[in-house]
Amino acid sequence: MPAYSDEGGLSFWLPGQFGSLAAVPTTPGWELGTIYYHGSVSAGGDKSFPISGKVTAGVDGHANFLFLAPTYTFADPVLGGQAGVSLAWAFGRSTATADVTITGPLGRTIAGSQTDSVFGGSDLYPLGTLKWNSGKNNWMVYAMGDIPTGAYQLGRLANIGINHGAIDGGGGYTYFDQEKGHEFSAVVGVTYNFQNNDTHYHNGVDSHIDWGMSQFLSESTFIGLVGYYFYQLTGDTGSGATLGDFKARVGGIGPQAGYFFPLAGQKAFLGVKAYWEFGAIHRAEGWNLWLELAIPLGGPPK
């Protein structure tokens, strides 16, 4: 995914993953989450990036992915809250173009423009959540990981997998007044990255906040705003980090809309949100679009 920060612009955390109603408990049972994601970013020739063992400048990237995330929510309480687990995976195409590529410690010198494109699968992303509700107030904690199984090739500009493990965790809050239809959510997290042993590059510790606010127009339809901010807390290290600590940051904001509808006696969800990025440092900047469909697959055993 072309979200340029860390090594190769492939931070484990994809900003915008959480949004409105993030901490609100859901209906127990199975659900299939599907997300179509489109991302487009660019950076001028005055910005350099370490990509797969090379130092590259003047980068443009595009991605189109379909995420699949089967999720199970438990009916029995865990620590007084509602527990859920999921395993996400994506497939699609990633394309990257560089105007200038300079030889890195593991690469070769390439003059002029180069374009790489790859179609394949992503890493695996296990996720666990625990949510609590008290009236209008909702809280959650989560833990997420990266199992590096995705399409990756040393020296290629476009990759889908990040070729190293990662662990992310954090917490969130949702205020939801159902009578007035007001809602606000925010989720904060921190990522620890393991080293990419092929490039000897170790990404620093990342932090991020995703937020959303919405107003329900009816019991089933809402509109609102979403945003995120990504900030790298510690610098990149390792012999492959030829550009130094390369600490990155970027923000994003945009509109959203959502619709709940009945399906086979249960409640499904269709949503759309878009982000325009700003304030990028040490990463490319652009926009991204999310189309989400959550399909209930049945309740837990009685």
C-alpha positions in Angstrom: 0.0 0.0 0.0 1.5 3.3 -1.0 1.4 5.1 2.4 5.0 6.4 2.4 6.7 6.5 5.8 9.1 4.1 7.5 11.0 1.9 5.1 9.6 1.9 1.6 6.6 4.0 2.7 4.9 0.8 4.0 4.0 1.5 7.6 2.2 -1.4 9.2 -0.6 0.8 10.4 -2.9 2.0 7.6 -4.4 5.3 8.9 -8.2 5.4 8.9 -8.8 1.8 10.1 -10.9 3.0 13.0 -13.7 5.6 12.8 -17.2 6.3 14.0 -18.8 3.9 16.5 -15.4 2.2 17.0 -15.9 1.5 20.7 -19.6 0.6 20.6 -20.3 -3.1 21.3 -21.8 -5.0 18.4 -24.1 -7.9 17.9 -22.5 -11.3 19.0 -21.8 -13.8 16.3 -20.0 -14.0 13.0 -19.6 -11.1 10.6 -17.7 -10.7 7.3 -16.1 -7.3 6.9 -15.2 -6.3 3.4 -13.5 -3.0 2.4 -12.5 -1.7 -1.0 -9.5 0.6 -0.5 -8.1 3.0 -3.1 -5.0 5.1 -2.2 -3.0 7.6 -4.3 0.1 9.5 -3.1 2.9 11.4 -4.6 6.1 13.3 -3.6 8.4 15.6 -5.6 12.0 14.9 -6.6 13.3 16.8 -3.6 12.0 14.1 -1.3 13.9 10.8 -1.0 12.6 7.5 0.4 14.4 4.2 1.3 12.5 1.6 -0.7 13.6 -2.1 -0.6 17.3 -1.4 -0.3 17.4 1.7 -2.5 17.2 5.4 -2.0 14.5 6.7 -4.3 13.2 10.2 -5.1 10.2 11.6 -7.0 7.7 8.9 -6.1 4.1 8.3 -7.2 2.1 5.4 -5.8 -1.4 3.9 -6.4 -3.1 1.0 -4.7 -6.4 -0.8 -5.1 -7.2 -3.5 -2.6 -10.1 -5.6 -1.3 -9.8 -6.4 2.4 -11.6 -9.4 3.8 -12.0 -9.6 7.6 -14.1 -12.5 9.1 -14.9 -11.4 12.7 -16.4 -13.3 15.7 -17.9 -11.4 18.6 -18.4 -13.5 21.8 -21.7 -13.5 23.6 -20.3 -14.2 27.1 -18.6 -11.3 28.8 -14.9 -11.2 29.2 -13.6 -9.0 32.1 -17.1 -7.4 32.1 -16.8 -6.4 28.4 -17.5 -7.7 24.9 -14.6 -9.5 23.2 -14.1 -9.9 19.5 -11.4 -11.4 17.2 -10.8 -11.1 13.5 -8.2 -12.0 10.9 -7.9 -9.6 7.9 -6.2 -10.2 4.6 -6.3 -8.2 1.3 -5.5 -8.7 -2.3 -5.1 -6.3 -5.2 -2.6 -4.2 -7.1 0.1 -1.8 -6.0 2.0 0.5 -8.5 4.9 2.8 -7.8 6.9 5.1 -10.1 10.2 6.8 -9.2 11.8 9.6 -11.3 15.3 9.1 -9.9 16.7 6.1 -8.2 20.2 6.2 -6.5 22.1 3.1 -5.6 21.4 1.8 -2.1 23.6 -0.5 -0.1 21.7 -3.5 -1.5 20.5 -2.1 -4.8 21.8 -1.1 -8.2 22.0 2.3 -9.9 19.1 3.1 -12.1 18.9 6.3 -14.1 15.7 8.0 -15.1 12.1 6.8 -14.4 11.2 3.3 -13.3 7.7 1.8 -12.7 7.0 -1.4 -10.8 3.6 -3.0 -10.3 2.5 -6.1 -8.4 -0.7 -8.0 -8.0 -1.0 -10.3 -5.0 -1.9 -10.8 -1.4 -1.1 -8.9 1.7 0.3 -9.9 5.1 -2.1 -11.4 7.7 -3.5 -9.0 10.3 -4.9 -10.6 13.5 -7.0 -8.3 15.7 -8.5 -8.6 19.1 -10.8 -6.1 20.8 -12.5 -5.7 24.2 -15.4 -3.2 24.6 -17.4 -1.8 27.5 -20.6 0.2 27.5 -22.1 2.5 30.2 -25.0 4.6 28.8 -23.7 7.1 26.3 -20.1 6.2 27.0 -18.2 3.4 25.4 -14.5 2.3 25.8 -12.3 -0.2 24.0 -8.8 -1.7 24.0 -7.3 -3.6 21.1 -4.2 -5.4 20.0 -3.2 -6.1 16.4 -0.3 -7.8 14.7 1.3 -8.3 11.3 2.3 -11.8 10.0 4.6 -11.1 7.0 3.1 -13.4 4.4 2.4 -10.8 1.7 3.9 -10.2 -1.8 7.4 -8.8 -1.3 10.6 -8.7 -3.4 13.9 -7.1 -2.5 14.7 -4.2 -4.9 11.1 -3.8 -6.2 9.6 -0.3 -5.9 6.0 -1.7 -5.4 5.4 -4.2 -2.7 2.3 -5.3 -0.8 3.8 -7.0 2.2 6.2 -5.2 4.5 8.5 -8.2 5.1 8.7 -7.8 8.8 6.5 -8.4 11.8 4.8 -5.7 13.9 2.7 -5.4 17.0 0.2 -2.5 17.5 -2.0 -1.8 20.5 -4.1 1.0 22.0 -7.5 2.1 23.2 -10.5 4.2 22.2 -13.6 6.0 23.3 -17.0 6.6 21.7 -19.7 9.1 22.9 -23.0 8.1 21.4 -26.3 9.9 22.3 -28.9 7.7 20.5 -31.8 10.1 21.3 -30.1 13.1 19.6 -28.1 11.1 17.2 -24.7 12.6 18.2 -21.6 10.5 18.0 -17.9 11.0 18.4 -15.1 8.4 18.4 -11.3 8.4 18.8 -8.8 5.5 18.9 -5.1 6.0 19.8 -2.5 3.4 19.2 1.3 2.7 19.1 3.2 0.3 16.7 6.4 -1.6 17.5 8.1 -2.9 14.3 10.6 -5.7 14.0 13.6 -5.6 11.6 13.4 -6.4 7.9 16.2 -8.9 7.8 16.6 -8.6 4.0 17.4 -4.9 4.1 18.7 -4.6 7.7 16.2 -1.8 8.2 14.4 -1.4 11.5 11.4 1.0 11.5 11.0 3.2 14.6 8.0 3.2 16.9 4.9 4.8 15.3 1.9 6.4 16.9 -1.5 7.2 15.4 -5.0 8.5 16.2 -8.1 7.8 14.1 -11.3 9.8 14.8 -14.8 10.2 13.5 -17.8 12.3 14.3 -21.3 11.8 12.9 -24.9 12.9 13.1 -27.7 10.4 12.5 -30.3 11.7 10.1 -32.5 8.7 11.0 -32.1 5.4 13.0 -30.3 3.9 10.0 -28.4 6.7 8.3 -25.6 9.1 9.4 -23.2 11.6 7.9 -20.1 13.2 9.3 -16.4 13.8 9.3 -13.4 11.5 9.8 -9.7 12.1 10.3 -6.3 10.8 11.4 -2.9 11.8 12.4 0.2 9.6 12.0 3.4 10.5 14.0 6.6 8.5 14.2 7.9 8.6 17.8 11.4 7.2 17.3 13.8 7.1 14.4 14.6 4.3 12.0 17.8 2.3 12.7 19.9 -0.5 11.2 22.6 -0.5 8.5 20.0 -0.1 5.8 18.7 3.2 7.3 21.0 5.3 5.1 18.8 8.4 5.3 19.1 8.6 9.1 16.2 8.4 11.5 13.6 9.4 8.8 10.8 10.2 11.3 7.6 10.7 9.4 4.2 12.4 10.1 1.0 13.1 8.2 -2.6 14.1 8.8 -5.8 13.4 6.9 -9.5 14.6 7.0 -12.6 14.1 4.9 -16.3 13.3 4.8 -18.1 10.0 5.6 -21.6 8.5 5.4 -23.1 5.2 6.7 -26.3 3.2 6.3 -27.5 0.3 8.4 -30.0 -2.1 6.7 -31.7 -5.4 7.5 -30.3 -8.5 6.0 -31.6 -12.1 6.8 -33.1 -10.9 10.0 -30.0 -9.1 11.2 -28.3 -5.7 10.7 -25.8 -5.1 7.9 -23.7 -1.9 7.3 -22.7 0.0 4.2 -20.3 3.0 4.6 -18.0 5.3 2.6 -15.3 7.7 3.8 -12.5 9.6 2.1 -9.4 11.4 3.4 -7.3 14.2 1.9 -3.8 14.3 3.5 -1.8 17.3 4.7 1.3 18.2 6.6 3.4 15.3 5.3 7.0 15.1 6.5 9.3 12.2 5.2 6.4 10.6 3.4 4.3 11.1 0.3 1.0 12.9 0.4 -2.3 12.2 -1.3 -5.8 10.9 -0.8 -7.6 7.6 -0.1 -11.1 6.2 -0.4 -12.8 3.5 1.7 -16.0 1.6 0.8 -17.1 -0.8 3.6 -19.7 -3.5 3.7 -20.2 -5.5 6.9 -22.3 -8.7 6.4 -23.7 -10.6 9.4 -23.3 -14.3 9.1 -25.2 -15.6 12.1 -25.2 -15.5 15.9 -23.2 -17.6 18.4 -24.4 -21.1 19.5 -27.2 -20.9 22.0 
